[in-house]
Amino acid sequence: MGKKKIDETRYIELSIPQEVMADTAEIIEQNEMEATILGRAEEEDCITVGFDYAPEHRDSIMEILELIEDHNSDEGEEEEEEEEEETEED
């Protein structure tokens, strides 16, 4: 079986929510990463960004993924709270 090259550049496309775009841009700038805005994502208020990244940028990609995950989990909690409030009002 062949091994992957350790220095191989990878590519990933992410849907970045508007609320974390500034933090994402800061990570991209600080780490001098290659990123391309591809357009609007299927999710409302998200932009699809393509990243060509080297292994040394893996931690930065993980940081961006955590920003997205935290945003999405916070949003899910807010929706649950709103549903509970609506149920209590009925």
C-alpha positions as CSV (number, residue, x, y, z in Angstrom):
1,M,0.0,0.0,0.0
2,G,1.2,3.5,-0.8
3,K,1.8,6.1,1.7
4,K,0.6,9.7,1.2
5,K,3.2,12.3,0.9
6,I,3.5,14.3,4.1
7,D,4.1,17.6,2.3
8,E,1.1,17.1,0.0
9,T,-1.1,20.1,-0.5
10,R,-4.8,19.5,0.2
11,Y,-8.1,21.2,-0.8
12,I,-11.3,21.7,1.2
13,E,-14.4,23.7,0.6
14,L,-16.2,25.1,3.7
15,S,-19.5,27.0,4.1
16,I,-18.5,29.9,6.4
17,P,-21.4,31.6,8.3
18,Q,-21.5,35.4,8.0
19,E,-21.1,35.7,11.8
20,V,-17.6,34.0,11.8
21,M,-16.3,35.4,8.5
22,A,-14.2,38.1,10.1
23,D,-12.5,35.6,12.4
24,T,-12.0,33.3,9.5
25,A,-10.4,36.1,7.4
26,E,-8.1,36.9,10.3
27,I,-6.9,33.2,10.5
28,I,-6.4,33.2,6.8
29,E,-4.4,36.4,6.9
30,Q,-2.3,35.5,9.9
31,N,-1.3,32.2,8.5
32,E,-0.9,33.4,4.9
33,M,-3.2,30.7,3.6
34,E,-4.6,30.3,0.1
35,A,-8.3,30.8,0.1
36,T,-10.8,31.6,-2.7
37,I,-14.4,32.8,-2.3
38,L,-16.4,30.4,-4.5
39,G,-19.9,32.0,-4.0
40,R,-22.9,31.8,-1.8
41,A,-23.5,28.5,0.0
42,E,-26.8,26.6,0.1
43,E,-27.1,27.6,3.8
44,E,-28.6,31.1,4.3
45,D,-26.0,33.7,5.2
46,C,-23.0,31.5,4.4
47,I,-20.2,31.9,1.8
48,T,-18.4,28.9,0.3
49,V,-14.6,29.3,0.6
50,G,-12.1,26.9,-1.0
51,F,-8.8,26.4,0.8
52,D,-5.6,25.0,-0.7
53,Y,-3.6,24.2,2.4
54,A,-0.3,22.6,3.3
55,P,0.2,20.3,6.3
56,E,1.5,23.2,8.3
57,H,-1.9,24.9,7.9
58,R,-3.9,21.9,9.2
59,D,-4.2,23.5,12.7
60,S,-5.6,26.7,11.1
61,I,-8.2,24.7,9.1
62,M,-9.2,22.9,12.3
63,E,-9.5,26.3,14.1
64,I,-11.9,27.5,11.3
65,L,-13.9,24.2,11.5
66,E,-14.2,24.8,15.3
67,L,-15.5,28.4,14.7
68,I,-18.1,27.0,12.3
69,E,-19.1,24.1,14.6
70,D,-19.3,26.5,17.6
71,H,-21.5,28.9,15.6
72,N,-23.8,26.1,14.4
73,S,-24.2,24.6,17.9
74,D,-24.9,28.0,19.4
75,E,-27.5,28.6,16.7
76,G,-29.1,25.2,17.4
77,E,-29.3,26.0,21.1
78,E,-31.0,29.3,20.3
79,E,-33.6,27.6,18.1
80,E,-34.4,25.1,20.8
81,E,-34.9,27.9,23.4
82,E,-37.2,29.7,21.0
83,E,-39.2,26.5,20.4
84,E,-39.5,26.0,24.2
85,E,-40.7,29.6,24.7
86,E,-43.3,29.2,22.0
87,T,-44.5,26.0,23.5
88,E,-44.8,27.6,26.9
89,E,-46.9,30.5,25.4
90,D,-49.4,28.1,23.9
